[in-house]
Amino acid sequence: MTSNNKIELMAPAGNFESLQAGLDNGADSIYFGVEQLNMRARATVNFTMDDLPEIAKRCEAKNVRSYLTLNTIIYDHDLSVVKTLLNKAKEANITAVIASDQAVIAMARGIGMEVHISTQLNVTNIETIKFYSLFADTMVLSRELSLRQVKSITAQIEKEQIKGPNGNLVEIEIFGHGALCMAVSGKCYLSLHSNNSSANRGACKQNCRKKYTVIDQETGFEIEVDNEYLMSPKDLCTLDFLDQVIDSGIQVLKIEGRGRAPEYVATVIKTYREAIDSYYEDSFSKEKVADWMEALNTVYNRGFWSGYYLGQELGEWSDVSGSMATQKKVYIGKGTHYFPKANIGQFKIEAYDIKIGDKILVTGPSTGAQQMIIDEMFVNDVTADKATKGDDCTLKLPFRIRMSDKLYKIVEA
């Protein structure tokens, strides 16, 4: 829970660009994986052990909590790496570890590190909460629970005063937005069966996102289904009933997306930040929700649904293989220089044109994901309306850029 008693907004980070995007847009905490021992081992360029001090430093500078995700199935040959990683995380002052394997939980507790229970453990009832409260201060509930069930659990924690090792009441965390998996809280064997690549070791090949035909083996008859993507759920979105989510008594709202681009993190965190603040200011309204949903639609999504929170028994399935985002980014060039006194950035245009009025996105490990509309530009030191491939282009920017930051144009999808 944040110090001002608002719920905590947790941002995903698959690299430093996304980390910075989360920090810049109002996240209260950041969760990330290191190398191979996390559930997004193949989905993104993960951090290394050597990155831990820099992650902690950036988070501490903004008073943001940092969580190391170490929630895959652990084998004997992993144990020494786990021990080293936990010790380095503790040394770097990472706030907590998100774990599902009892070995990781025990090791972390052994060195006095705060433990959060991952959704992989499928916590669905108060007795399980009591059991894990011996080791953990925060627990991510199973994604299949309804808000009514969530509220029952948070009420019982309060009533029975169930506390974690830190002496405070156990905090409950739920997923608020992002990709959903057809499997129960992410436990799936399709990828292992078809590709010998275990989803439970962070190496999911996403079989469920593909198109399939169902065939009767006796007659060869192809069974027609309404939707070819019959195992690919739409993305979770709780923004339009965020008031009910907060009223359920949770303390942490987690945004999925460690494999997503930095502009996704920036847009989703900014939107949920505004929505959460609006709730506490008593200005949460249908009109605002409509604007926020429009913003969420601009970045990667498979369409939205409310998950199981409002009591649906069956999922809502996507009818596309990829994103339904209303906007996309097109690579333009890279940063070559920044003039701090004038707040001017220089870019080498390497691909498509840009012109006055275009919406641009600049991403980089220190820059995060910054967007703006071009209202003036210089091309090869002369004022101009347009820059093309090969040009040196300078723009007045409300943010700092670094060498090799990437410049994109945002266009309608």
Disulfide bonds with the S-S distance in Angstrom:
none
